[in-house]
Amino acid sequence: MSRPDFSCLWPLSADVTLRRAVPFEGRLEFASLPCHIETRAMDDLLKYRAEFPILDRTTYLNSNSLGAMPRGVYDTLHAYADAWNNRGVRAWEEGWWEMAVDAGDKIAPLIGAQTGEISLHQNVTITQAIISSCFDFRGPRNKVVMTDLEFPSIQYFYHGQRRLGARIELVASDDPVCFDLDKFLAAIDETTLLVPISLVLFRSSWIVDARAIIERAHRVGAHVVLDLFQATGAVPIDVRALGADFAVGGVLKWLCGGPGVAYLYIREDLRSRLSPALTGWSAHRRPFGFEPGAIDAREDSYRYLNGTPQIPALHACLPGLEILNRAGIHSIREKSIRMTTRLLEGAQGRGWPVNTPQNAAERAGTVSIDCPHAYEVCRELLAREILCDYRPKAGIRFSPHFYNREDECDFALDQIEEILRTDAWRKHAAAYASK
């Protein structure tokens, strides 16, 4: 499969013809836009920088782990507290009860879903559990195909389903950046039930060819659970165009929504047909009827809710989603490519290995730099208020977002260079040895 090479596009000049990212359909594709753009226009996203107070006192390059908090969260959480304090139990019928679906409507445009197609939950592992509970692993179609590069929590969950009859095929990769797609596709056969796969791998930021995986799965009757956690808010996505059966993700990373909110999309023709065993009163047609016995479940996205929704977290996620939708995912992606290219080239120019794809079309929003003493260097960067993280087999992960200045990428690399040159990393060596 051929992929476009964008090396000629970055850095942008004043006379560049920009190419806009079209909705994601398995690989990043670009459509030419005959527009003349001044270089300064590429910094338009910095107008949102003032909405994130932590940016005034840190170099914040950790949005793939926890997005910066918008100042508006103070207001939405205050509104939640006011409603609880002033309205008491009446708050449930004055908006709280519907929030687990209504707030999902702010995520929908970022993944190509429609109004009412998303339900909100506590974390992505729970969303996987809800999906898994729709299926019976006791029959001949009981295989779950995964890559060993998948986020560990998801691997742990599905391995736990072996007690219910699930058969796990973990496709190993010798490459820390990506996996062999042909090998992965070959593992999906007529006995496969589910294929949980991240659109963007958490260590390397490699963009997986989701369309190829979905097409193969559908050809043999399997279902794909597409994890968008490292993708939504960083790259354009269209789950409906992809034909994704399920899509899950969370708001605490690129969506700047904080912990405690994950989203679940289910393809329209499956939504009323499947019945999750992991259910609860929020999914009932008449929840406040408190009827005994089996559930009379709704047929819309509420069908996939269970217990009482996490109202404080739902309030906290709203400002970030509002800002992301205003900023626009195409503009965010264009700036992200410039910044990740800057980081990648800067690291390689200093002789440090990079565990991230070279090709911008295969790379999302993170650059993983495996410099010497990467763990200790990361600890020193944190001590210097340069927020990043370290992952084994990846190195130091930098994830600039739309609110970052491009010079912050240069500053972070300069600081790594100084830390290595002055041996400032050594003070953290004892902590690493004890891990």
TORKOL-4160 file (C-alpha; in steps of 0.2 Angstrom, whole numbers, padded with zeros to 4 digits, m for minus):
435
<pt num="1" X="0000" Y="0000" Z="0000"/>
<pt num="2" X="0008" Y="0016" Z="m0005"/>
<pt num="3" X="0008" Y="0031" Z="0007"/>
<pt num="4" X="0011" Y="0049" Z="0003"/>
<pt num="5" X="0028" Y="0057" Z="0008"/>
<pt num="6" X="0026" Y="0074" Z="0016"/>
<pt num="7" X="0044" Y="0078" Z="0018"/>
<pt num="8" X="0043" Y="0092" Z="0005"/>
<pt num="9" X="0029" Y="0101" Z="0015"/>
<pt num="10" X="0038" Y="0104" Z="0031"/>
<pt num="11" X="0043" Y="0117" Z="0036"/>
<pt num="12" X="0030" Y="0128" Z="0028"/>
<pt num="13" X="0035" Y="0143" Z="0019"/>
<pt num="14" X="0024" Y="0158" Z="0015"/>
<pt num="15" X="0020" Y="0152" Z="m0003"/>
<pt num="16" X="0016" Y="0134" Z="0002"/>
<pt num="17" X="0001" Y="0126" Z="m0005"/>
<pt num="18" X="m0006" Y="0117" Z="0010"/>
<pt num="19" X="m0014" Y="0100" Z="0009"/>
<pt num="20" X="m0028" Y="0097" Z="0021"/>
<pt num="21" X="m0030" Y="0080" Z="0030"/>
<pt num="22" X="m0047" Y="0072" Z="0025"/>
<pt num="23" X="m0056" Y="0061" Z="0037"/>
<pt num="24" X="m0046" Y="0046" Z="0042"/>
<pt num="25" X="m0050" Y="0030" Z="0033"/>
<pt num="26" X="m0037" Y="0018" Z="0039"/>
<pt num="27" X="m0022" Y="0028" Z="0033"/>
<pt num="28" X="m0020" Y="0047" Z="0033"/>
<pt num="29" X="m0024" Y="0054" Z="0016"/>
<pt num="30" X="m0022" Y="0072" Z="0011"/>
<pt num="31" X="m0033" Y="0083" Z="m0001"/>
<pt num="32" X="m0025" Y="0098" Z="m0010"/>
<pt num="33" X="m0031" Y="0115" Z="m0005"/>
<pt num="34" X="m0027" Y="0129" Z="m0017"/>
<pt num="35" X="m0025" Y="0141" Z="m0003"/>
<pt num="36" X="m0012" Y="0154" Z="0000"/>
<pt num="37" X="m0007" Y="0154" Z="0018"/>
<pt num="38" X="0005" Y="0166" Z="0027"/>
<pt num="39" X="0017" Y="0157" Z="0039"/>
<pt num="40" X="0010" Y="0167" Z="0054"/>
<pt num="41" X="m0007" Y="0160" Z="0050"/>
<pt num="42" X="0000" Y="0143" Z="0056"/>
<pt num="43" X="0001" Y="0150" Z="0073"/>
<pt num="44" X="m0018" Y="0154" Z="0074"/>
<pt num="45" X="m0020" Y="0140" Z="0086"/>
<pt num="46" X="m0010" Y="0149" Z="0099"/>
<pt num="47" X="m0025" Y="0160" Z="0103"/>
<pt num="48" X="m0031" Y="0145" Z="0114"/>
<pt num="49" X="m0015" Y="0144" Z="0124"/>
<pt num="50" X="m0022" Y="0156" Z="0137"/>
<pt num="51" X="m0036" Y="0144" Z="0141"/>
<pt num="52" X="m0023" Y="0132" Z="0149"/>
<pt num="53" X="m0015" Y="0140" Z="0164"/>
<pt num="54" X="m0002" Y="0126" Z="0167"/>
<pt num="55" X="0006" Y="0132" Z="0150"/>
<pt num="56" X="0012" Y="0148" Z="0159"/>
<pt num="57" X="0023" Y="0139" Z="0171"/>
<pt num="58" X="0028" Y="0123" Z="0162"/>
<pt num="59" X="0034" Y="0117" Z="0145"/>
<pt num="60" X="0019" Y="0105" Z="0143"/>
<pt num="61" X="0024" Y="0091" Z="0131"/>
<pt num="62" X="0013" Y="0077" Z="0138"/>
<pt num="63" X="m0004" Y="0078" Z="0130"/>
<pt num="64" X="m0003" Y="0059" Z="0125"/>
<pt num="65" X="m0004" Y="0055" Z="0143"/>
<pt num="66" X="m0014" Y="0069" Z="0151"/>
<pt num="67" X="m0019" Y="0084" Z="0141"/>
<pt num="68" X="m0017" Y="0101" Z="0150"/>
<pt num="69" X="m0032" Y="0107" Z="0160"/>
<pt num="70" X="m0043" Y="0121" Z="0152"/>
<pt num="71" X="m0047" Y="0135" Z="0165"/>
<pt num="72" X="m0065" Y="0132" Z="0161"/>
<pt num="73" X="m0065" Y="0116" Z="0171"/>
<pt num="74" X="m0065" Y="0127" Z="0187"/>
<pt num="75" X="m0082" Y="0134" Z="0181"/>
<pt num="76" X="m0090" Y="0118" Z="0175"/>
<pt num="77" X="m0085" Y="0109" Z="0192"/>
<pt num="78" X="m0092" Y="0124" Z="0201"/>
<pt num="79" X="m0108" Y="0123" Z="0191"/>
<pt num="80" X="m0109" Y="0105" Z="0196"/>
<pt num="81" X="m0106" Y="0109" Z="0215"/>
<pt num="82" X="m0119" Y="0123" Z="0214"/>
<pt num="83" X="m0132" Y="0111" Z="0206"/>
<pt num="84" X="m0129" Y="0098" Z="0219"/>
<pt num="85" X="m0130" Y="0111" Z="0233"/>
<pt num="86" X="m0144" Y="0121" Z="0227"/>
<pt num="87" X="m0155" Y="0108" Z="0218"/>
<pt num="88" X="m0151" Y="0092" Z="0227"/>
<pt num="89" X="m0159" Y="0077" Z="0220"/>
<pt num="90" X="m0169" Y="0087" Z="0207"/>
<pt num="91" X="m0152" Y="0089" Z="0198"/>
<pt num="92" X="m0155" Y="0072" Z="0191"/>
<pt num="93" X="m0170" Y="0077" Z="0181"/>
<pt num="94" X="m0162" Y="0094" Z="0176"/>
<pt num="95" X="m0149" Y="0087" Z="0165"/>
<pt num="96" X="m0138" Y="0075" Z="0175"/>
<pt num="97" X="m0146" Y="0059" Z="0170"/>
<pt num="98" X="m0144" Y="0063" Z="0151"/>
<pt num="99" X="m0126" Y="0069" Z="0152"/>
<pt num="100" X="m0118" Y="0051" Z="0149"/>
<pt num="101" X="m0125" Y="0053" Z="0131"/>
<pt num="102" X="m0127" Y="0071" Z="0129"/>
<pt num="103" X="m0109" Y="0075" Z="0132"/>
<pt num="104" X="m0104" Y="0062" Z="0120"/>
<pt num="105" X="m0112" Y="0073" Z="0106"/>
<pt num="106" X="m0096" Y="0084" Z="0108"/>
<pt num="107" X="m0085" Y="0070" Z="0104"/>
<pt num="108" X="m0095" Y="0064" Z="0089"/>
<pt num="109" X="m0089" Y="0077" Z="0077"/>
<pt num="110" X="m0071" Y="0072" Z="0081"/>
<pt num="111" X="m0073" Y="0054" Z="0076"/>
<pt num="112" X="m0086" Y="0056" Z="0062"/>
<pt num="113" X="m0100" Y="0050" Z="0073"/>
<pt num="114" X="m0118" Y="0057" Z="0073"/>
<pt num="115" X="m0128" Y="0065" Z="0087"/>
<pt num="116" X="m0134" Y="0052" Z="0100"/>
<pt num="117" X="m0122" Y="0038" Z="0094"/>
<pt num="118" X="m0109" Y="0039" Z="0109"/>
<pt num="119" X="m0111" Y="0034" Z="0127"/>
<pt num="120" X="m0099" Y="0039" Z="0140"/>
<pt num="121" X="m0091" Y="0027" Z="0153"/>
<pt num="122" X="m0077" Y="0027" Z="0167"/>
<pt num="123" X="m0063" Y="0021" Z="0157"/>
<pt num="124" X="m0058" Y="0012" Z="0141"/>
<pt num="125" X="m0056" Y="m0005" Z="0149"/>
<pt num="126" X="m0074" Y="m0004" Z="0155"/>
<pt num="127" X="m0080" Y="0000" Z="0137"/>
<pt num="128" X="m0070" Y="m0016" Z="0131"/>
<pt num="129" X="m0079" Y="m0026" Z="0145"/>
<pt num="130" X="m0096" Y="m0019" Z="0139"/>
<pt num="131" X="m0093" Y="m0024" Z="0121"/>
<pt num="132" X="m0086" Y="m0041" Z="0126"/>
<pt num="133" X="m0101" Y="m0045" Z="0136"/>
<pt num="134" X="m0111" Y="m0044" Z="0121"/>
<pt num="135" X="m0103" Y="m0060" Z="0114"/>
<pt num="136" X="m0102" Y="m0078" Z="0119"/>
<pt num="137" X="m0085" Y="m0086" Z="0119"/>
<pt num="138" X="m0091" Y="m0104" Z="0122"/>
<pt num="139" X="m0094" Y="m0108" Z="0103"/>
<pt num="140" X="m0082" Y="m0112" Z="0089"/>
<pt num="141" X="m0080" Y="m0093" Z="0085"/>
<pt num="142" X="m0071" Y="m0088" Z="0101"/>
<pt num="143" X="m0054" Y="m0081" Z="0095"/>
<pt num="144" X="m0048" Y="m0064" Z="0100"/>
<pt num="145" X="m0033" Y="m0057" Z="0089"/>
<pt num="146" X="m0022" Y="m0044" Z="0097"/>
<pt num="147" X="m0005" Y="m0037" Z="0094"/>
<pt num="148" X="0008" Y="m0037" Z="0108"/>
<pt num="149" X="0010" Y="m0019" Z="0105"/>
<pt num="150" X="m0008" Y="m0015" Z="0111"/>
<pt num="151" X="m0010" Y="m0005" Z="0127"/>
<pt num="152" X="m0007" Y="m0018" Z="0142"/>
<pt num="153" X="m0024" Y="m0014" Z="0151"/>
<pt num="154" X="m0033" Y="m0021" Z="0136"/>
<pt num="155" X="m0022" Y="m0036" Z="0134"/>
<pt num="156" X="m0025" Y="m0040" Z="0153"/>
<pt num="157" X="m0044" Y="m0038" Z="0151"/>
<pt num="158" X="m0045" Y="m0050" Z="0136"/>
<pt num="159" X="m0033" Y="m0063" Z="0143"/>
<pt num="160" X="m0045" Y="m0063" Z="0158"/>
<pt num="161" X="m0059" Y="m0068" Z="0147"/>
<pt num="162" X="m0051" Y="m0085" Z="0144"/>
<pt num="163" X="m0060" Y="m0091" Z="0159"/>
<pt num="164" X="m0076" Y="m0088" Z="0149"/>
<pt num="165" X="m0070" Y="m0098" Z="0134"/>
<pt num="166" X="m0060" Y="m0084" Z="0124"/>
<pt num="167" X="m0045" Y="m0090" Z="0115"/>
<pt num="168" X="m0032" Y="m0076" Z="0113"/>
<pt num="169" X="m0020" Y="m0075" Z="0099"/>
<pt num="170" X="m0007" Y="m0062" Z="0103"/>
<pt num="171" X="0003" Y="m0058" Z="0087"/>
<pt num="172" X="0021" Y="m0054" Z="0092"/>
<pt num="173" X="0031" Y="m0040" Z="0084"/>
<pt num="174" X="0050" Y="m0039" Z="0084"/>
<pt num="175" X="0049" Y="m0020" Z="0080"/>
<pt num="176" X="0045" Y="m0008" Z="0094"/>
<pt num="177" X="0038" Y="0004" Z="0082"/>
<pt num="178" X="0025" Y="m0006" Z="0072"/>
<pt num="179" X="0019" Y="m0024" Z="0068"/>
<pt num="180" X="0019" Y="m0034" Z="0052"/>
<pt num="181" X="0001" Y="m0030" Z="0045"/>
<pt num="182" X="0001" Y="m0046" Z="0034"/>
<pt num="183" X="0005" Y="m0057" Z="0049"/>
<pt num="184" X="m0009" Y="m0049" Z="0059"/>
<pt num="185" X="m0022" Y="m0050" Z="0045"/>
<pt num="186" X="m0017" Y="m0069" Z="0043"/>
<pt num="187" X="m0022" Y="m0072" Z="0061"/>
<pt num="188" X="m0039" Y="m0066" Z="0058"/>
<pt num="189" X="m0049" Y="m0081" Z="0052"/>
<pt num="190" X="m0066" Y="m0089" Z="0053"/>
<pt num="191" X="m0064" Y="m0093" Z="0071"/>
<pt num="192" X="m0061" Y="m0075" Z="0076"/>
<pt num="193" X="m0074" Y="m0066" Z="0086"/>
<pt num="194" X="m0066" Y="m0050" Z="0091"/>
<pt num="195" X="m0051" Y="m0039" Z="0085"/>
<pt num="196" X="m0047" Y="m0026" Z="0098"/>
<pt num="197" X="m0034" Y="m0014" Z="0089"/>
<pt num="198" X="m0028" Y="0004" Z="0093"/>
<pt num="199" X="m0028" Y="0016" Z="0078"/>
<pt num="200" X="m0013" Y="0024" Z="0085"/>
<pt num="201" X="0000" Y="0013" Z="0095"/>
<pt num="202" X="0004" Y="0021" Z="0112"/>
<pt num="203" X="0022" Y="0019" Z="0112"/>
<pt num="204" X="0027" Y="0023" Z="0095"/>
<pt num="205" X="0012" Y="0034" Z="0088"/>
<pt num="206" X="0012" Y="0023" Z="0073"/>
<pt num="207" X="m0005" Y="0024" Z="0063"/>
<pt num="208" X="m0012" Y="0007" Z="0060"/>
<pt num="209" X="m0020" Y="0003" Z="0044"/>
<pt num="210" X="m0037" Y="0001" Z="0052"/>
<pt num="211" X="m0047" Y="m0001" Z="0035"/>
<pt num="212" X="m0037" Y="m0016" Z="0030"/>
<pt num="213" X="m0040" Y="m0024" Z="0047"/>
<pt num="214" X="m0059" Y="m0020" Z="0047"/>
<pt num="215" X="m0061" Y="m0026" Z="0029"/>
<pt num="216" X="m0052" Y="m0043" Z="0033"/>
<pt num="217" X="m0062" Y="m0045" Z="0049"/>
<pt num="218" X="m0078" Y="m0042" Z="0040"/>
<pt num="219" X="m0074" Y="m0054" Z="0027"/>
<pt num="220" X="m0073" Y="m0068" Z="0039"/>
<pt num="221" X="m0087" Y="m0063" Z="0050"/>
<pt num="222" X="m0077" Y="m0055" Z="0065"/>
<pt num="223" X="m0079" Y="m0038" Z="0074"/>
<pt num="224" X="m0066" Y="m0025" Z="0076"/>
<pt num="225" X="m0065" Y="m0014" Z="0092"/>
<pt num="226" X="m0056" Y="0001" Z="0086"/>
<pt num="227" X="m0047" Y="0010" Z="0101"/>
<pt num="228" X="m0045" Y="0029" Z="0097"/>
<pt num="229" X="m0037" Y="0034" Z="0113"/>
<pt num="230" X="m0021" Y="0040" Z="0105"/>
<pt num="231" X="m0029" Y="0046" Z="0089"/>
<pt num="232" X="m0045" Y="0057" Z="0093"/>
<pt num="233" X="m0040" Y="0075" Z="0095"/>
<pt num="234" X="m0023" Y="0072" Z="0086"/>
<pt num="235" X="m0028" Y="0065" Z="0068"/>
<pt num="236" X="m0045" Y="0066" Z="0058"/>
<pt num="237" X="m0056" Y="0051" Z="0060"/>
<pt num="238" X="m0072" Y="0045" Z="0052"/>
<pt num="239" X="m0078" Y="0029" Z="0060"/>
<pt num="240" X="m0093" Y="0028" Z="0049"/>
<pt num="241" X="m0083" Y="0029" Z="0033"/>
<pt num="242" X="m0071" Y="0016" Z="0040"/>
<pt num="243" X="m0086" Y="0004" Z="0044"/>
<pt num="244" X="m0080" Y="0002" Z="0062"/>
<pt num="245" X="m0090" Y="m0010" Z="0072"/>
<pt num="246" X="m0085" Y="m0002" Z="0089"/>
<pt num="247" X="m0074" Y="0013" Z="0093"/>
<pt num="248" X="m0068" Y="0017" Z="0110"/>
<pt num="249" X="m0057" Y="0030" Z="0118"/>
<pt num="250" X="m0055" Y="0043" Z="0132"/>
<pt num="251" X="m0055" Y="0061" Z="0135"/>
<pt num="252" X="m0040" Y="0063" Z="0146"/>
<pt num="253" X="m0026" Y="0064" Z="0133"/>
<pt num="254" X="m0028" Y="0074" Z="0117"/>
<pt num="255" X="m0046" Y="0080" Z="0121"/>
<pt num="256" X="m0040" Y="0089" Z="0137"/>
<pt num="257" X="m0055" Y="0082" Z="0147"/>
<pt num="258" X="m0047" Y="0074" Z="0162"/>
<pt num="259" X="m0048" Y="0057" Z="0169"/>
<pt num="260" X="m0065" Y="0047" Z="0172"/>
<pt num="261" X="m0073" Y="0048" Z="0155"/>
<pt num="262" X="m0072" Y="0036" Z="0141"/>
<pt num="263" X="m0083" Y="0035" Z="0125"/>
<pt num="264" X="m0091" Y="0020" Z="0116"/>
<pt num="265" X="m0097" Y="0021" Z="0098"/>
<pt num="266" X="m0107" Y="0006" Z="0091"/>
<pt num="267" X="m0111" Y="0004" Z="0073"/>
<pt num="268" X="m0129" Y="0009" Z="0070"/>
<pt num="269" X="m0135" Y="m0008" Z="0063"/>
<pt num="270" X="m0127" Y="m0017" Z="0079"/>
<pt num="271" X="m0133" Y="m0005" Z="0092"/>
<pt num="272" X="m0151" Y="m0012" Z="0095"/>
<pt num="273" X="m0146" Y="m0030" Z="0090"/>
<pt num="274" X="m0133" Y="m0033" Z="0103"/>
<pt num="275" X="m0137" Y="m0035" Z="0122"/>
<pt num="276" X="m0123" Y="m0032" Z="0134"/>
<pt num="277" X="m0123" Y="m0043" Z="0149"/>
<pt num="278" X="m0113" Y="m0029" Z="0158"/>
<pt num="279" X="m0128" Y="m0018" Z="0161"/>
<pt num="280" X="m0138" Y="m0008" Z="0174"/>
<pt num="281" X="m0152" Y="0003" Z="0178"/>
<pt num="282" X="m0146" Y="0017" Z="0167"/>
<pt num="283" X="m0149" Y="0006" Z="0152"/>
<pt num="284" X="m0168" Y="0003" Z="0157"/>
<pt num="285" X="m0182" Y="0010" Z="0147"/>
<pt num="286" X="m0190" Y="0016" Z="0164"/>
<pt num="287" X="m0175" Y="0017" Z="0176"/>
<pt num="288" X="m0185" Y="0026" Z="0189"/>
<pt num="289" X="m0199" Y="0013" Z="0189"/>
<pt num="290" X="m0187" Y="0001" Z="0199"/>
<pt num="291" X="m0194" Y="m0014" Z="0191"/>
<pt num="292" X="m0188" Y="m0031" Z="0197"/>
<pt num="293" X="m0182" Y="m0045" Z="0185"/>
<pt num="294" X="m0173" Y="m0044" Z="0169"/>
<pt num="295" X="m0170" Y="m0027" Z="0161"/>
<pt num="296" X="m0181" Y="m0020" Z="0148"/>
<pt num="297" X="m0167" Y="m0011" Z="0139"/>
<pt num="298" X="m0167" Y="0004" Z="0127"/>
<pt num="299" X="m0162" Y="0002" Z="0109"/>
<pt num="300" X="m0151" Y="0018" Z="0108"/>
<pt num="301" X="m0134" Y="0022" Z="0115"/>
<pt num="302" X="m0142" Y="0022" Z="0133"/>
<pt num="303" X="m0143" Y="0003" Z="0130"/>
<pt num="304" X="m0124" Y="0002" Z="0134"/>
<pt num="305" X="m0124" Y="0011" Z="0150"/>
<pt num="306" X="m0125" Y="0002" Z="0167"/>
<pt num="307" X="m0124" Y="0010" Z="0184"/>
<pt num="308" X="m0125" Y="0028" Z="0190"/>
<pt num="309" X="m0115" Y="0040" Z="0178"/>
<pt num="310" X="m0100" Y="0049" Z="0184"/>
<pt num="311" X="m0107" Y="0067" Z="0185"/>
<pt num="312" X="m0092" Y="0077" Z="0191"/>
<pt num="313" X="m0080" Y="0069" Z="0177"/>
<pt num="314" X="m0093" Y="0073" Z="0164"/>
<pt num="315" X="m0094" Y="0091" Z="0169"/>
<pt num="316" X="m0075" Y="0092" Z="0169"/>
<pt num="317" X="m0073" Y="0086" Z="0151"/>
<pt num="318" X="m0084" Y="0099" Z="0143"/>
<pt num="319" X="m0072" Y="0114" Z="0141"/>
<pt num="320" X="m0059" Y="0104" Z="0133"/>
<pt num="321" X="m0071" Y="0096" Z="0120"/>
<pt num="322" X="m0078" Y="0113" Z="0117"/>
<pt num="323" X="m0060" Y="0120" Z="0113"/>
<pt num="324" X="m0055" Y="0105" Z="0102"/>
<pt num="325" X="m0071" Y="0107" Z="0092"/>
<pt num="326" X="m0068" Y="0126" Z="0090"/>
<pt num="327" X="m0049" Y="0124" Z="0085"/>
<pt num="328" X="m0053" Y="0111" Z="0072"/>
<pt num="329" X="m0045" Y="0094" Z="0070"/>
<pt num="330" X="m0038" Y="0098" Z="0052"/>
<pt num="331" X="m0029" Y="0113" Z="0059"/>
<pt num="332" X="m0023" Y="0103" Z="0074"/>
<pt num="333" X="m0016" Y="0089" Z="0063"/>
<pt num="334" X="m0007" Y="0101" Z="0051"/>
<pt num="335" X="0002" Y="0110" Z="0066"/>
<pt num="336" X="0005" Y="0093" Z="0074"/>
<pt num="337" X="0015" Y="0087" Z="0059"/>
<pt num="338" X="0026" Y="0102" Z="0059"/>
<pt num="339" X="0030" Y="0100" Z="0077"/>
<pt num="340" X="0033" Y="0081" Z="0077"/>
<pt num="341" X="0044" Y="0083" Z="0062"/>
<pt num="342" X="0054" Y="0096" Z="0071"/>
<pt num="343" X="0056" Y="0085" Z="0086"/>
<pt num="344" X="0060" Y="0069" Z="0075"/>
<pt num="345" X="0073" Y="0078" Z="0065"/>
<pt num="346" X="0081" Y="0087" Z="0080"/>
<pt num="347" X="0083" Y="0071" Z="0089"/>
<pt num="348" X="0090" Y="0062" Z="0074"/>
<pt num="349" X="0102" Y="0077" Z="0071"/>
<pt num="350" X="0109" Y="0074" Z="0088"/>
<pt num="351" X="0111" Y="0055" Z="0085"/>
<pt num="352" X="0097" Y="0049" Z="0096"/>
<pt num="353" X="0087" Y="0034" Z="0090"/>
<pt num="354" X="0068" Y="0038" Z="0087"/>
<pt num="355" X="0055" Y="0025" Z="0090"/>
<pt num="356" X="0042" Y="0034" Z="0079"/>
<pt num="357" X="0038" Y="0033" Z="0061"/>
<pt num="358" X="0048" Y="0044" Z="0049"/>
<pt num="359" X="0034" Y="0047" Z="0037"/>
<pt num="360" X="0021" Y="0059" Z="0044"/>
<pt num="361" X="0007" Y="0050" Z="0036"/>
<pt num="362" X="0011" Y="0035" Z="0047"/>
<pt num="363" X="0014" Y="0046" Z="0063"/>
<pt num="364" X="0001" Y="0053" Z="0075"/>
<pt num="365" X="0005" Y="0066" Z="0088"/>
<pt num="366" X="0020" Y="0058" Z="0098"/>
<pt num="367" X="0038" Y="0057" Z="0095"/>
<pt num="368" X="0047" Y="0044" Z="0106"/>
<pt num="369" X="0066" Y="0048" Z="0108"/>
<pt num="370" X="0077" Y="0034" Z="0115"/>
<pt num="371" X="0092" Y="0044" Z="0120"/>
<pt num="372" X="0105" Y="0038" Z="0132"/>
<pt num="373" X="0099" Y="0036" Z="0150"/>
<pt num="374" X="0081" Y="0040" Z="0144"/>
<pt num="375" X="0072" Y="0036" Z="0160"/>
<pt num="376" X="0084" Y="0047" Z="0171"/>
<pt num="377" X="0084" Y="0061" Z="0158"/>
<pt num="378" X="0065" Y="0061" Z="0159"/>
<pt num="379" X="0065" Y="0062" Z="0178"/>
<pt num="380" X="0077" Y="0077" Z="0176"/>
<pt num="381" X="0066" Y="0085" Z="0163"/>
<pt num="382" X="0051" Y="0084" Z="0174"/>
<pt num="383" X="0061" Y="0092" Z="0188"/>
<pt num="384" X="0064" Y="0106" Z="0176"/>
<pt num="385" X="0046" Y="0108" Z="0173"/>
<pt num="386" X="0047" Y="0100" Z="0156"/>
<pt num="387" X="0032" Y="0088" Z="0156"/>
<pt num="388" X="0034" Y="0072" Z="0147"/>
<pt num="389" X="0035" Y="0054" Z="0151"/>
<pt num="390" X="0045" Y="0038" Z="0148"/>
<pt num="391" X="0039" Y="0021" Z="0142"/>
<pt num="392" X="0050" Y="0005" Z="0141"/>
<pt num="393" X="0054" Y="0001" Z="0122"/>
<pt num="394" X="0050" Y="0018" Z="0117"/>
<pt num="395" X="0060" Y="0031" Z="0127"/>
<pt num="396" X="0055" Y="0049" Z="0131"/>
<pt num="397" X="0038" Y="0053" Z="0124"/>
<pt num="398" X="0036" Y="0071" Z="0118"/>
<pt num="399" X="0018" Y="0075" Z="0112"/>
<pt num="400" X="0016" Y="0093" Z="0108"/>
<pt num="401" X="m0002" Y="0099" Z="0105"/>
<pt num="402" X="m0011" Y="0113" Z="0097"/>
<pt num="403" X="m0007" Y="0125" Z="0112"/>
<pt num="404" X="0011" Y="0122" Z="0111"/>
<pt num="405" X="0024" Y="0134" Z="0103"/>
<pt num="406" X="0036" Y="0127" Z="0091"/>
<pt num="407" X="0051" Y="0133" Z="0100"/>
<pt num="408" X="0046" Y="0123" Z="0115"/>
<pt num="409" X="0051" Y="0108" Z="0105"/>
<pt num="410" X="0068" Y="0115" Z="0102"/>
<pt num="411" X="0069" Y="0120" Z="0120"/>
<pt num="412" X="0065" Y="0102" Z="0126"/>
<pt num="413" X="0079" Y="0094" Z="0115"/>
<pt num="414" X="0091" Y="0107" Z="0120"/>
<pt num="415" X="0088" Y="0102" Z="0138"/>
<pt num="416" X="0091" Y="0084" Z="0135"/>
<pt num="417" X="0107" Y="0088" Z="0127"/>
<pt num="418" X="0112" Y="0099" Z="0142"/>
<pt num="419" X="0107" Y="0085" Z="0154"/>
<pt num="420" X="0117" Y="0072" Z="0145"/>
<pt num="421" X="0132" Y="0084" Z="0144"/>
<pt num="422" X="0132" Y="0089" Z="0162"/>
<pt num="423" X="0128" Y="0072" Z="0169"/>
<pt num="424" X="0113" Y="0079" Z="0178"/>
<pt num="425" X="0104" Y="0063" Z="0174"/>
<pt num="426" X="0115" Y="0054" Z="0187"/>
<pt num="427" X="0105" Y="0060" Z="0202"/>
<pt num="428" X="0090" Y="0050" Z="0196"/>
<pt num="429" X="0100" Y="0034" Z="0193"/>
<pt num="430" X="0097" Y="0026" Z="0210"/>
<pt num="431" X="0078" Y="0028" Z="0207"/>
<pt num="432" X="0079" Y="0019" Z="0191"/>
<pt num="433" X="0090" Y="0005" Z="0198"/>
<pt num="434" X="0077" Y="0002" Z="0211"/>
<pt num="435" X="0062" Y="0000" Z="0199"/>
